[in-house]
């Protein structure tokens, strides 16, 4: 039986006890805000009450209420985690640190993905040991999901899940020095919905000064719903729950019912005369904003923050391959994908066919879906940031290594970069014909090099390649080989303008 030593750190709310193993001290389930219960589920986050004595921080804690989430035949358990683990104090952080004494180290705060409705700090992928090993204090956090986090309710502040992230950043500002971190060198990073939230925080005036760098992995600077779109979801939720569309009426509805109603909200058509659905029907929840994060950044928000933004080369495969739809897609499916996401679908399809003359219908459909969800909004965010007059540098990447899962159909899909970023490609659940990384060993050194680039960005603001600007759009293509390419798939992305 192995013996690990414990370590006690004093936070502003009270002392916490973590466990030290293999040169890293880990603190789990430290609350950064009060438990969101009853009516407080629809209020802004509040500070957590202080506690007496030493709070145990050696065991994982509860997670935000959420429904079970699956994606066809691919095992996404390492990504989504165990689902809903009930408990009131789920607004919590996990912290990995190489040590609490000595020089103050750079900090990375990671916001998980899951379509704004799923995920938690308990996912196997978000193990911060490799970051701590390489001199970065890693913080992961839970935030409110679904109805409690993102339903736009009269009588409640909007984007409560995003407000949770800002509250966690304030906790980091106040407490991270005690864990060995430098509060002046914080990188806010996120993937998928978490990355779109990072873009929203970048654009939020109240988050100014809470972080020095931002990392947007497969998110979108154009991923927010308009208030008009969000109101459709609110009306549908109120109808399904038999309640008035107001925070007071929702306050007494139990968490389980709020989770159950999720299945009744899928398939709402959010297209309006002026706007397409930025999530193309995949989730009824997103940020709700009057202007997109990319537009706020273009107007100068986040100009002094260093930004690394990127996508994977086959993002859309995840929404087709696990359901058997990549190989069976038809011309009508391609046209429908374009119509769902663009006001001039015929012109869009023509641009993709011209750029990819050898592509199958499924590949064209996946490419359009991936760009609608992530590609266009990531390029727009990078462009906006690169053209502001500030001290922040802009960098872009494209992750191109192809997973061999599902007989090679999964490819360089959404979320496949995460095991490389966290340097956890050896996790058993990631390997096999239906697992995220497939049965074939990834290239030796790819995880170490990818992870090192993220560490370098968090430490210095420079991941190790050319800066991005709107004349060249230099982008590091990450795969078995690494090479800088200028404006990858620029012709296709231009067709969205």
ZAVO-29456 format. One line per field, with one value per residue (C-alpha): residue number from 0; residue in three letters; x, y, z. Coordinates in Angstrom, 2 decimals. Each point is the difference from the previous one (the first is absolute). Layout:
N
k c(NUM;...)
r c(ALA;...)
u c(X;...)
v c(Y;...)
w c(Z;...)
end
This chain:
497
k c(0;1;2;3;4;5;6;7;8;9;10;11;12;13;14;15;16;17;18;19;20;21;22;23;24;25;26;27;28;29;30;31;32;33;34;35;36;37;38;39;40;41;42;43;44;45;46;47;48;49;50;51;52;53;54;55;56;57;58;59;60;61;62;63;64;65;66;67;68;69;70;71;72;73;74;75;76;77;78;79;80;81;82;83;84;85;86;87;88;89;90;91;92;93;94;95;96;97;98;99;100;101;102;103;104;105;106;107;108;109;110;111;112;113;114;115;116;117;118;119;120;121;122;123;124;125;126;127;128;129;130;131;132;133;134;135;136;137;138;139;140;141;142;143;144;145;146;147;148;149;150;151;152;153;154;155;156;157;158;159;160;161;162;163;164;165;166;167;168;169;170;171;172;173;174;175;176;177;178;179;180;181;182;183;184;185;186;187;188;189;190;191;192;193;194;195;196;197;198;199;200;201;202;203;204;205;206;207;208;209;210;211;212;213;214;215;216;217;218;219;220;221;222;223;224;225;226;227;228;229;230;231;232;233;234;235;236;237;238;239;240;241;242;243;244;245;246;247;248;249;250;251;252;253;254;255;256;257;258;259;260;261;262;263;264;265;266;267;268;269;270;271;272;273;274;275;276;277;278;279;280;281;282;283;284;285;286;287;288;289;290;291;292;293;294;295;296;297;298;299;300;301;302;303;304;305;306;307;308;309;310;311;312;313;314;315;316;317;318;319;320;321;322;323;324;325;326;327;328;329;330;331;332;333;334;335;336;337;338;339;340;341;342;343;344;345;346;347;348;349;350;351;352;353;354;355;356;357;358;359;360;361;362;363;364;365;366;367;368;369;370;371;372;373;374;375;376;377;378;379;380;381;382;383;384;385;386;387;388;389;390;391;392;393;394;395;396;397;398;399;400;401;402;403;404;405;406;407;408;409;410;411;412;413;414;415;416;417;418;419;420;421;422;423;424;425;426;427;428;429;430;431;432;433;434;435;436;437;438;439;440;441;442;443;444;445;446;447;448;449;450;451;452;453;454;455;456;457;458;459;460;461;462;463;464;465;466;467;468;469;470;471;472;473;474;475;476;477;478;479;480;481;482;483;484;485;486;487;488;489;490;491;492;493;494;495;496)
r c(UNK;UNK;UNK;UNK;UNK;UNK;UNK;UNK;UNK;UNK;UNK;UNK;UNK;UNK;UNK;UNK;UNK;UNK;UNK;UNK;UNK;UNK;UNK;UNK;UNK;UNK;UNK;UNK;UNK;UNK;UNK;UNK;UNK;UNK;UNK;UNK;UNK;UNK;UNK;UNK;UNK;UNK;UNK;UNK;UNK;UNK;UNK;UNK;UNK;UNK;UNK;UNK;UNK;UNK;UNK;UNK;UNK;UNK;UNK;UNK;UNK;UNK;UNK;UNK;UNK;UNK;UNK;UNK;UNK;UNK;UNK;UNK;UNK;UNK;UNK;UNK;UNK;UNK;UNK;UNK;UNK;UNK;UNK;UNK;UNK;UNK;UNK;UNK;UNK;UNK;UNK;UNK;UNK;UNK;UNK;UNK;UNK;UNK;UNK;UNK;UNK;UNK;UNK;UNK;UNK;UNK;UNK;UNK;UNK;UNK;UNK;UNK;UNK;UNK;UNK;UNK;UNK;UNK;UNK;UNK;UNK;UNK;UNK;UNK;UNK;UNK;UNK;UNK;UNK;UNK;UNK;UNK;UNK;UNK;UNK;UNK;UNK;UNK;UNK;UNK;UNK;UNK;UNK;UNK;UNK;UNK;UNK;UNK;UNK;UNK;UNK;UNK;UNK;UNK;UNK;UNK;UNK;UNK;UNK;UNK;UNK;UNK;UNK;UNK;UNK;UNK;UNK;UNK;UNK;UNK;UNK;UNK;UNK;UNK;UNK;UNK;UNK;UNK;UNK;UNK;UNK;UNK;UNK;UNK;UNK;UNK;UNK;UNK;UNK;UNK;UNK;UNK;UNK;UNK;UNK;UNK;UNK;UNK;UNK;UNK;UNK;UNK;UNK;UNK;UNK;UNK;UNK;UNK;UNK;UNK;UNK;UNK;UNK;UNK;UNK;UNK;UNK;UNK;UNK;UNK;UNK;UNK;UNK;UNK;UNK;UNK;UNK;UNK;UNK;UNK;UNK;UNK;UNK;UNK;UNK;UNK;UNK;UNK;UNK;UNK;UNK;UNK;UNK;UNK;UNK;UNK;UNK;UNK;UNK;UNK;UNK;UNK;UNK;UNK;UNK;UNK;UNK;UNK;UNK;UNK;UNK;UNK;UNK;UNK;UNK;UNK;UNK;UNK;UNK;UNK;UNK;UNK;UNK;UNK;UNK;UNK;UNK;UNK;UNK;UNK;UNK;UNK;UNK;UNK;UNK;UNK;UNK;UNK;UNK;UNK;UNK;UNK;UNK;UNK;UNK;UNK;UNK;UNK;UNK;UNK;UNK;UNK;UNK;UNK;UNK;UNK;UNK;UNK;UNK;UNK;UNK;UNK;UNK;UNK;UNK;UNK;UNK;UNK;UNK;UNK;UNK;UNK;UNK;UNK;UNK;UNK;UNK;UNK;UNK;UNK;UNK;UNK;UNK;UNK;UNK;UNK;UNK;UNK;UNK;UNK;UNK;UNK;UNK;UNK;UNK;UNK;UNK;UNK;UNK;UNK;UNK;UNK;UNK;UNK;UNK;UNK;UNK;UNK;UNK;UNK;UNK;UNK;UNK;UNK;UNK;UNK;UNK;UNK;UNK;UNK;UNK;UNK;UNK;UNK;UNK;UNK;UNK;UNK;UNK;UNK;UNK;UNK;UNK;UNK;UNK;UNK;UNK;UNK;UNK;UNK;UNK;UNK;UNK;UNK;UNK;UNK;UNK;UNK;UNK;UNK;UNK;UNK;UNK;UNK;UNK;UNK;UNK;UNK;UNK;UNK;UNK;UNK;UNK;UNK;UNK;UNK;UNK;UNK;UNK;UNK;UNK;UNK;UNK;UNK;UNK;UNK;UNK;UNK;UNK;UNK;UNK;UNK;UNK;UNK;UNK;UNK;UNK;UNK;UNK;UNK;UNK;UNK;UNK;UNK;UNK;UNK;UNK;UNK;UNK;UNK;UNK;UNK;UNK;UNK;UNK;UNK;UNK;UNK;UNK;UNK;UNK;UNK;UNK;UNK;UNK;UNK;UNK;UNK;UNK;UNK;UNK;UNK;UNK;UNK;UNK;UNK;UNK;UNK;UNK;UNK;UNK;UNK;UNK;UNK;UNK;UNK;UNK;UNK;UNK;UNK;UNK;UNK;UNK;UNK;UNK;UNK;UNK)
u c(0.00;1.46;0.13;-0.51;0.73;-2.61;0.43;-2.13;-0.55;-1.93;-2.48;-2.04;-2.95;1.97;2.68;-0.03;1.93;1.34;2.08;3.54;1.09;2.71;1.20;-3.41;-2.49;-3.67;-2.93;-3.46;-3.46;0.83;-3.13;0.52;-3.64;-3.00;-2.12;-2.60;-3.16;-3.67;-0.44;3.81;0.25;-1.25;2.02;3.53;2.60;0.66;3.11;0.20;-0.30;3.26;0.51;1.71;2.74;1.56;-2.22;0.95;0.99;1.20;-3.16;-1.88;-3.24;-3.50;-0.69;-2.57;-3.41;0.02;-1.55;2.01;1.63;1.11;1.27;-0.95;2.54;3.06;0.87;0.07;-0.01;3.52;-1.29;-3.40;1.06;-2.39;-2.96;-2.04;1.49;-2.58;1.11;-0.67;3.56;0.92;1.26;3.52;3.55;2.72;3.61;3.22;3.24;3.67;0.39;-1.40;3.34;2.69;-0.49;-3.53;-0.89;-2.24;-3.61;-2.39;-3.73;-1.85;-3.72;-1.39;-2.23;-3.21;-2.43;-0.92;-1.94;2.58;3.52;1.91;3.39;-0.31;0.74;3.08;1.43;0.38;2.79;2.37;2.98;1.98;-0.52;1.19;2.96;0.96;-0.32;-3.60;-2.64;-3.13;-3.51;-3.13;-3.50;-3.65;-2.68;-3.78;-1.31;-3.24;-3.07;1.72;3.09;-1.20;-3.80;-0.70;-2.63;-1.73;0.81;3.39;3.40;0.94;2.88;0.20;2.47;2.31;-0.43;1.13;3.21;0.67;-0.63;2.55;2.50;-0.57;0.64;3.24;1.03;-0.57;1.35;2.36;3.18;-0.53;0.18;3.24;-1.64;0.56;-3.34;1.51;0.72;-3.33;-0.98;-3.74;-0.43;-2.95;-1.15;-3.25;-2.79;2.75;1.95;-3.06;-0.41;3.67;-0.84;-2.97;2.16;2.57;-2.81;-1.42;0.98;-0.36;2.75;2.56;3.32;-0.82;2.18;2.99;-0.49;-2.87;-0.04;-2.99;-0.01;-2.78;-2.33;-1.55;0.09;-3.39;-1.59;-2.46;-3.78;-1.81;-2.57;-2.73;1.38;0.42;-3.59;-1.24;1.82;-1.36;-3.59;0.43;1.51;-2.79;-2.65;1.65;0.31;-3.48;1.44;0.00;3.19;1.44;2.73;-2.53;-2.09;3.05;1.42;-2.05;0.50;2.33;3.34;-1.10;-2.93;2.25;2.31;-2.84;-1.43;3.20;-1.12;-3.18;2.02;1.97;-0.87;-1.27;0.58;1.94;0.46;-1.35;-0.18;3.35;1.82;0.79;0.27;3.70;-0.30;-1.93;-2.53;2.54;-0.81;-2.85;2.43;2.84;1.07;-2.69;1.46;-1.03;3.24;2.27;3.31;1.94;-1.80;0.81;3.65;0.06;-1.17;2.99;-0.98;2.89;2.51;2.72;-0.58;2.15;-2.27;0.59;-2.96;-0.38;-2.13;0.42;0.03;-3.04;-2.11;-3.33;0.80;-1.03;-3.60;-0.23;2.46;-1.17;-3.55;0.98;-0.88;3.40;0.00;-3.75;-0.40;-1.65;0.06;-3.28;1.72;2.80;-2.53;-1.99;3.15;0.77;-3.61;0.01;3.06;0.19;-2.40;1.44;0.42;0.49;2.94;1.50;-0.26;1.53;3.03;0.54;-0.39;2.51;2.51;-0.43;-0.55;0.78;-2.16;-2.93;-3.43;0.62;3.33;-1.58;-2.85;2.44;2.20;-2.97;-1.26;3.46;0.50;-3.53;0.64;3.67;2.04;-1.62;-0.41;3.59;1.45;-2.20;1.15;3.67;-0.47;-1.76;2.71;2.87;-1.32;-0.52;2.52;1.23;2.91;-1.53;1.55;-2.18;0.85;-1.94;0.28;-1.68;0.12;0.25;0.90;-2.66;-1.40;-0.39;-3.20;-3.15;2.10;1.77;-3.20;0.39;3.17;1.18;-3.36;-1.37;1.69;2.73;2.74;-0.83;1.99;3.05;-0.45;-0.23;2.65;-2.28;-0.01;0.91;-3.41;-1.45;-3.52;1.37;1.22;-1.98;-2.12;-2.85;2.18;0.97;3.55;-0.75;2.08;3.19;2.75;0.22;3.34;2.72;0.62;-3.19;-1.56;3.23;0.43;-3.65;-0.06;3.32;-1.46;-2.93;2.44;2.14;-3.04;-1.12;3.54;1.12;-2.98;1.80;-0.79;3.08;-1.09;-0.73;-2.56;-3.34;-1.01;-2.68;2.46;1.58;-2.24;2.95;-1.32;1.98;-1.22;0.47;0.36;2.67;1.91;-0.39;-0.02;-1.21;-2.58;-1.57;-3.79;-0.93;-3.33;-0.20;-2.08;-2.67;-0.05;-0.17;-3.19;-1.76;0.59)
v c(0.00;3.38;2.82;3.59;3.02;2.70;3.74;2.79;3.34;2.93;1.70;3.14;-2.24;-2.47;-2.69;-2.94;-3.26;-1.46;-3.06;-0.08;-2.76;-0.33;3.57;1.62;1.17;-0.36;1.78;-1.18;1.47;3.40;2.20;3.33;1.18;-0.79;-3.03;0.96;-1.46;0.93;3.55;0.51;-2.30;2.96;2.72;1.27;-2.06;1.14;-0.47;-3.24;0.29;-0.50;-3.33;-0.94;-2.59;-1.68;-1.00;-3.31;0.55;-3.51;-1.43;1.12;1.81;0.30;1.18;2.33;-1.55;-1.50;-2.74;-2.95;0.90;-2.42;0.35;-3.11;-2.79;1.91;-0.21;3.64;-0.89;1.40;3.30;0.33;-1.65;-1.85;2.34;1.36;-0.74;1.63;2.46;3.68;1.36;-0.71;3.52;-1.16;-0.06;-2.64;1.22;-1.78;1.66;-1.03;1.75;2.75;1.64;1.52;2.18;0.81;-2.12;0.65;-1.13;-1.60;0.00;-2.55;0.12;-3.36;-0.58;-1.98;2.06;2.25;-2.96;-2.61;-0.58;0.63;0.15;-3.76;-0.82;-2.21;2.29;3.02;-1.38;2.90;-2.09;0.58;3.78;0.02;-2.20;2.64;3.01;1.14;0.10;-1.49;0.85;-1.74;1.14;-1.00;2.49;-0.09;-1.79;-0.20;1.80;1.21;1.21;1.39;0.25;3.70;0.61;3.28;0.88;-1.72;1.20;-1.38;-2.45;-1.24;-2.73;2.69;2.03;-3.13;-0.08;3.67;-0.78;-2.83;2.43;2.36;-2.91;-0.69;3.67;-0.07;-3.44;-1.47;1.47;-2.30;-2.95;1.23;1.85;3.50;1.90;2.34;-2.84;-1.76;-1.67;-0.64;-3.03;-2.06;-2.51;-0.14;1.63;0.87;1.75;1.97;1.02;1.12;2.23;1.36;0.72;1.70;2.30;0.61;3.35;-1.42;-2.56;2.63;-0.52;-3.49;-1.80;0.76;-2.58;-1.91;-3.33;-0.91;-3.67;-0.81;2.71;2.88;3.77;-0.12;-2.67;2.08;0.04;3.29;0.87;-0.75;-3.50;-0.66;1.09;-2.86;-2.49;1.70;-0.19;-3.67;-0.80;1.85;-1.86;-3.38;0.73;1.50;3.13;3.71;1.07;1.83;-0.77;0.12;-2.74;-2.16;0.33;-2.86;-2.48;-2.83;-0.56;-3.38;1.55;2.71;-2.75;-2.15;2.87;0.20;-2.80;1.98;3.03;-1.66;0.84;3.56;1.98;3.09;1.54;3.52;2.42;1.51;-2.87;-3.67;-2.41;0.07;-3.48;-1.40;-1.74;-1.96;1.79;2.29;1.85;2.42;3.44;2.65;3.32;3.15;-0.19;-2.92;-0.34;0.47;3.32;1.15;-0.96;1.86;3.05;-0.32;-2.38;-2.28;1.96;-0.39;-3.73;-2.51;-2.34;-3.51;-1.24;-3.13;-2.84;-3.59;-0.75;-2.33;1.41;-1.02;-3.73;-0.43;0.88;-2.48;-2.92;-1.45;-0.19;-1.64;3.19;0.90;-2.76;0.18;3.77;1.14;3.18;0.95;-0.31;2.32;2.55;-0.26;0.57;3.13;1.25;-0.44;2.19;2.54;2.43;-0.89;-3.78;-0.71;2.40;-1.55;-3.56;1.09;1.44;-3.23;-2.21;2.14;-0.10;-3.77;-1.63;-3.50;0.24;-2.34;1.40;-0.93;1.80;3.13;-0.12;-0.43;2.85;2.39;-1.03;0.34;3.47;1.12;-1.07;0.89;0.92;3.26;1.35;-0.90;1.73;3.06;0.15;-0.28;2.68;2.33;-0.39;0.35;3.35;1.69;2.52;-1.62;-1.88;-3.45;-2.37;-2.28;-3.61;-2.66;-3.78;-2.80;-3.50;-2.54;-3.38;-2.55;-2.48;-3.52;-0.61;-1.23;-1.54;3.33;2.03;2.00;1.72;3.42;0.60;2.20;-0.58;-2.32;2.51;-0.04;-3.13;1.56;3.38;-1.64;-2.62;-2.90;-2.05;-3.08;-0.17;-3.49;1.32;2.01;-3.07;-2.46;-0.11;2.01;2.19;3.61;-0.72;-3.29;-3.21;1.36;1.61;3.79;1.31;-0.09;3.43;1.64;0.29;1.28;2.65;1.12;0.21;1.90;2.63;0.58;0.23;2.50;2.15;0.01;0.84;2.58;0.82;-1.60;-3.64;-0.14;0.99;3.07;2.53;0.16;3.08;0.64;0.29;-3.49;-1.75;-2.22;-3.21;-2.85;-3.31;-2.56;-3.65;-2.68;2.91;3.65;2.72;3.59;0.51;3.29;0.25;-3.72;-0.53;3.76;-0.28;-1.98;2.23;3.10;-1.36;0.57;3.75)
w c(0.00;-1.02;2.53;-1.07;2.16;0.47;-0.22;1.49;-1.72;1.47;-2.37;0.67;1.02;2.14;-0.05;-2.44;0.07;-3.25;-0.77;-1.38;-2.35;-2.63;0.54;-0.43;2.62;-0.97;1.66;-1.06;0.46;1.51;-0.18;-1.78;0.44;2.17;-0.86;-2.62;1.53;-0.28;-1.28;0.10;-3.04;-2.04;1.75;-0.51;1.89;3.58;2.14;1.97;3.78;1.93;1.79;3.24;0.23;-3.00;-2.94;-1.63;-3.65;-0.82;-1.59;-3.16;0.66;-1.47;-3.54;-1.55;-0.65;-3.53;-2.09;-1.25;-3.31;-2.68;-3.55;-1.96;-0.15;1.25;3.70;1.18;3.71;0.53;-1.44;1.70;3.25;2.36;-0.56;2.88;3.42;2.32;2.67;0.70;0.08;-3.62;-0.84;0.75;-1.34;-0.14;0.27;-1.02;1.10;0.00;3.35;2.16;0.85;-2.20;-3.08;-1.11;-3.03;-3.02;0.44;-2.50;0.77;-2.17;-0.90;-1.16;-3.03;-0.38;-2.04;2.98;1.43;1.10;1.32;3.24;1.66;0.58;-3.64;-0.32;-2.68;2.27;2.19;0.71;1.11;-3.22;0.22;3.62;-0.95;-2.58;2.30;-0.54;2.75;-1.62;1.21;-1.33;0.91;-0.05;-1.06;-0.25;-3.09;-1.97;1.36;3.19;-1.85;-3.31;-0.37;-0.56;2.68;0.81;3.60;-0.16;-1.22;-3.41;-0.58;3.58;-1.01;-1.38;3.21;1.88;-2.06;0.82;3.70;-0.24;-1.55;2.93;2.37;-1.88;0.23;3.77;0.86;-2.58;1.53;2.99;-2.44;-1.60;-2.92;-1.34;-0.08;-2.61;-2.45;-0.43;-3.28;-0.41;-2.26;-1.14;-2.58;-2.02;2.09;2.50;-2.76;-1.09;3.65;0.00;-2.99;1.95;3.04;-2.26;-1.17;3.51;1.59;3.53;-0.68;-1.00;1.79;1.32;-2.56;-2.23;-2.75;-1.63;-1.77;-2.19;-1.10;-2.47;1.18;-1.91;0.18;-1.76;2.22;2.04;-0.45;-0.46;2.73;-2.59;-0.59;3.72;0.64;-2.19;2.23;3.12;-1.27;-0.89;3.42;1.83;-2.03;0.65;3.73;0.32;1.60;-0.72;-1.83;3.01;2.54;2.89;-1.61;-0.70;3.54;1.42;-2.85;1.11;-1.74;-1.32;-1.88;-1.45;-1.27;-1.34;-2.04;-2.05;-2.33;-0.78;-1.14;-2.77;-3.57;0.57;-3.20;1.09;-3.44;-0.33;-2.91;0.94;1.74;-0.50;2.95;1.00;1.53;-3.04;2.25;2.08;3.28;1.11;2.29;-0.61;1.14;-0.56;-1.14;-1.85;-1.98;-0.73;1.92;-3.26;-0.55;3.54;-0.51;-3.33;1.94;2.34;2.81;1.03;-2.08;2.65;0.49;-1.93;-2.00;-1.37;-2.04;-2.09;-1.33;-1.16;-3.72;0.04;2.85;-1.55;-0.19;3.66;-0.85;-2.90;0.25;3.36;-1.37;-3.30;-1.90;-1.44;-2.61;-0.76;-0.47;-3.22;-2.08;1.69;3.41;-1.14;-1.25;3.25;2.11;-2.02;0.20;3.78;0.43;-2.83;-1.77;-3.43;0.21;-3.72;-0.19;3.13;-1.32;-3.31;1.83;1.96;-3.08;-1.86;2.87;0.58;-3.41;1.33;3.13;0.62;0.85;3.65;0.04;-1.50;2.51;2.92;-1.26;-0.23;3.46;1.56;-1.44;0.96;3.59;0.48;-3.07;-1.06;3.53;0.94;-3.07;0.64;3.64;-1.02;-2.69;2.46;2.63;-2.48;-1.25;3.39;1.27;3.19;1.53;-0.47;-2.55;-2.15;-0.95;-1.87;-0.34;-1.94;1.54;-2.80;1.52;-1.00;2.52;-1.45;2.00;-1.80;-2.81;-0.54;-0.42;3.22;-1.27;1.28;1.57;2.76;3.41;-1.34;0.91;3.73;0.97;-1.71;1.70;3.43;-0.90;1.03;-3.24;2.06;1.73;-0.68;-0.73;-2.94;-1.91;-2.11;-3.18;1.63;2.25;-0.71;-1.16;-1.75;0.01;-1.60;2.09;-0.57;-1.34;2.66;1.44;-1.32;3.47;1.55;-2.72;0.03;3.79;-0.03;-2.38;2.39;2.95;-1.96;-0.78;3.65;1.11;-2.57;-2.24;-3.00;-0.95;-2.25;-3.49;-2.14;1.18;-1.78;-1.98;-2.62;-2.89;0.40;2.53;1.03;1.61;1.54;-1.42;2.77;-0.97;-0.41;-1.59;1.03;-2.63;-0.23;-2.75;-1.06;0.30;-0.20;-1.84;-0.46;-3.21;1.80;3.10;-2.22;-1.52;3.35;-0.08)
end
